[in-house]
Amino acid sequence: MKQALLVIDVQASFCGAGGDCAGKSATWSAMLPSVATVERHDEAITPFERQLGWKPGKADESLVPADRVFIKHGYLPPAAAIYLSPRIGRWTACWSAASRRTPAFFAAGFALFDAGLHPTLLKMAHRRFVA
């Protein structure tokens, strides 16, 4: 079964104080076919500022190099990001441990599962993965 890496919103707005939130996912993205999502704020689509008093930066880019980067609004990954290749059966998904985006992480896992794929969700923490 072919495997790919889904990097969920590893971007400056979700890094938190101090640091390297890309962790080992940059190494993994060099070894596996990879897709990254970047949350771009549009208050009309996802009311982060009104509901949370916070919003992601407008110019954020993925901090992890990926074969494809998808811009998204909200928690779910774009469907095109999941259906890139019918030959990929297992997706390993990761996010920044400092991220506020825990709902996006689980939304991506459920979207992969609902698509009939085999997701493995990994949380990055201090340059190592924690299952």
C-alpha positions as CSV (number, residue, x, y, z in Angstrom):
1,M,0.0,0.0,0.0
2,K,1.5,3.4,-1.0
3,Q,1.8,5.9,1.7
4,A,1.7,9.7,1.7
5,L,2.1,12.5,4.3
6,L,-0.6,15.1,5.0
7,V,0.8,18.2,6.8
8,I,-2.0,20.0,8.4
9,D,-1.6,23.8,9.0
10,V,2.0,23.8,10.0
11,Q,2.3,27.5,9.6
12,A,3.7,30.5,11.5
13,S,0.3,31.5,13.0
14,F,0.0,28.1,14.7
15,C,3.6,27.7,15.9
16,G,3.2,29.4,19.2
17,A,6.1,31.0,21.1
18,G,9.6,30.1,20.1
19,G,9.9,27.7,17.6
20,D,10.5,25.0,15.3
21,C,7.0,23.7,14.7
22,A,8.0,21.8,11.5
23,G,9.8,19.2,13.5
24,K,10.6,15.9,11.7
25,S,7.8,16.4,9.2
26,A,10.3,18.1,6.9
27,T,12.3,14.9,6.9
28,W,9.3,12.8,6.2
29,S,8.1,15.1,3.4
30,A,11.3,14.5,1.6
31,M,10.8,10.7,1.8
32,L,7.1,10.4,1.0
33,P,4.7,12.0,-1.4
34,S,3.4,15.0,0.6
35,V,0.5,17.4,0.7
36,A,0.2,20.4,3.0
37,T,-2.7,22.6,4.0
38,V,-2.5,26.2,5.0
39,E,-5.3,28.0,6.7
40,R,-6.0,31.4,5.2
41,H,-8.3,33.6,7.1
42,D,-11.6,34.8,5.5
43,E,-14.0,36.0,8.2
44,A,-16.9,35.5,5.9
45,I,-16.2,31.8,5.6
46,T,-14.8,31.0,9.0
47,P,-15.5,33.5,11.8
48,F,-12.4,32.9,13.9
49,E,-12.0,36.6,14.9
50,R,-15.7,37.0,15.8
51,Q,-16.0,33.7,17.7
52,L,-12.4,33.3,19.1
53,G,-11.0,36.8,19.1
54,W,-8.1,35.5,17.0
55,K,-7.3,34.8,13.4
56,P,-4.4,33.3,11.4
57,G,-2.0,35.5,9.5
58,K,-3.0,36.4,5.9
59,A,0.5,35.6,4.5
60,D,1.2,32.3,6.2
61,E,2.8,29.6,4.1
62,S,3.5,26.0,4.9
63,L,6.6,25.6,7.0
64,V,7.1,22.1,5.7
65,P,8.1,21.6,2.1
66,A,5.4,19.6,0.3
67,D,4.7,18.3,-3.2
68,R,1.4,20.2,-3.2
69,V,0.0,22.9,-0.9
70,F,-3.7,23.5,-0.6
71,I,-5.1,26.7,0.8
72,K,-8.2,26.2,2.9
73,H,-10.7,28.0,5.0
74,G,-12.0,26.2,8.2
75,Y,-11.2,22.9,9.6
76,L,-11.7,20.3,6.8
77,P,-9.0,19.7,4.3
78,P,-10.0,20.4,0.7
79,A,-11.4,17.2,-0.9
80,A,-8.9,17.5,-3.7
81,A,-6.1,17.1,-1.1
82,I,-7.4,13.7,-0.1
83,Y,-8.2,12.4,-3.5
84,L,-4.9,13.2,-5.1
85,S,-4.0,9.7,-6.0
86,P,-6.2,6.6,-5.9
87,R,-3.0,4.5,-5.5
88,I,-2.3,6.1,-2.0
89,G,-4.0,3.9,0.6
90,R,-2.4,5.1,3.8
91,W,-2.1,8.7,4.8
92,T,0.1,9.8,7.7
93,A,-1.2,13.1,9.0
94,C,0.7,15.4,11.3
95,W,0.3,18.9,12.8
96,S,2.3,21.2,15.0
97,A,2.0,20.4,18.7
98,A,1.9,24.1,19.5
99,S,-1.0,24.5,17.1
100,R,-4.4,25.7,18.1
101,R,-5.7,23.6,15.2
102,T,-6.5,20.4,17.0
103,P,-10.0,20.3,15.5
104,A,-8.4,20.6,12.0
105,F,-6.2,17.6,12.8
106,F,-9.1,15.4,13.8
107,A,-11.3,16.7,10.9
108,A,-8.6,15.6,8.5
109,G,-8.3,12.2,10.1
110,F,-12.1,11.7,9.9
111,A,-12.1,12.9,6.2
112,L,-9.4,10.4,5.3
113,F,-11.3,7.6,7.2
114,D,-14.6,8.6,5.5
115,A,-12.9,8.4,2.1
116,G,-12.0,4.8,2.8
117,L,-8.4,5.4,3.4
118,H,-6.2,4.3,6.3
119,P,-5.1,7.4,8.3
120,T,-2.4,7.4,10.8
121,L,-2.5,10.5,13.0
122,L,0.7,11.7,14.5
123,K,1.2,14.8,16.8
124,M,4.6,16.4,16.5
125,A,6.2,17.4,19.7
126,H,9.7,18.7,20.2
127,R,11.2,17.1,17.0
128,R,9.7,13.7,17.5
129,F,6.3,12.2,16.7
130,V,3.9,11.1,19.4
131,A,1.1,8.8,18.5
